[in-house]
């Protein structure tokens, strides 16, 4: 398993935003809450990884097939 330090995250401008709505569930006398926190990230690894044993190079990420 790769250490967490190989992935870089960036918090987007605006920080955490919250909103409430008493109208959504008015008939049930409830209030809805929403919190949004936007961030982006990318790998710090630019090249394939060569394992200690074996000759095939590895990628830190995989692509899943469609279901």
C-alpha positions as CSV (number, residue, x, y, z in Angstrom):
1,X,0.0,0.0,0.0
2,X,1.3,3.5,-0.9
3,X,1.7,6.1,1.9
4,X,-0.8,8.9,2.0
5,X,2.0,11.4,1.1
6,X,1.9,10.5,-2.6
7,X,-1.5,12.3,-3.1
8,X,-1.8,16.0,-2.9
9,X,-5.1,17.7,-2.0
10,X,-6.1,21.4,-2.4
11,X,-9.0,23.1,-0.7
12,X,-10.9,25.3,-3.1
13,X,-11.7,28.9,-2.3
14,X,-14.7,29.5,-0.1
15,X,-14.1,26.9,2.6
16,X,-17.0,25.1,4.1
17,X,-20.5,26.4,3.2
18,X,-23.7,25.5,5.0
19,X,-27.4,26.0,4.1
20,X,-30.7,25.3,5.8
21,X,-34.2,25.0,4.4
22,X,-37.3,24.9,6.6
23,X,-39.5,24.8,3.4
24,X,-38.4,21.3,2.1
25,X,-40.1,19.4,4.9
26,X,-42.6,22.0,6.0
27,X,-45.5,19.5,6.4
28,X,-43.4,17.3,8.7
29,X,-42.2,20.3,10.8
30,X,-38.5,19.5,10.0
31,X,-35.5,21.5,8.8
32,X,-33.0,20.2,6.2
33,X,-29.3,21.0,6.5
34,X,-26.7,20.9,3.8
35,X,-22.9,21.3,4.1
36,X,-20.6,21.7,1.0
37,X,-16.8,21.4,1.2
38,X,-15.0,21.5,-2.2
39,X,-11.5,20.1,-2.8
40,X,-9.4,18.8,-5.6
41,X,-6.4,16.5,-5.7
42,X,-3.9,14.8,-7.9
43,X,-1.2,12.1,-7.6
44,X,2.4,13.1,-6.9
45,X,3.6,10.0,-8.8
46,X,4.4,10.8,-12.4
47,X,5.9,7.5,-13.6
48,X,5.0,3.8,-13.2
49,X,6.3,2.0,-10.1
50,X,9.0,-0.8,-10.5
51,X,8.4,-3.5,-7.9
52,X,11.4,-5.0,-5.9
53,X,10.7,-8.4,-7.4
54,X,9.4,-8.9,-10.9
55,X,9.8,-7.0,-14.1
56,X,6.3,-5.6,-14.7
57,X,5.8,-2.0,-13.8
58,X,2.7,-1.0,-11.8
59,X,0.4,1.9,-11.7
60,X,-0.9,3.4,-8.4
61,X,-4.4,3.6,-9.9
62,X,-6.7,1.3,-11.8
63,X,-9.7,1.9,-14.0
64,X,-12.8,0.0,-13.2
65,X,-14.9,-1.5,-16.0
66,X,-18.5,-0.4,-16.6
67,X,-21.2,-2.5,-14.8
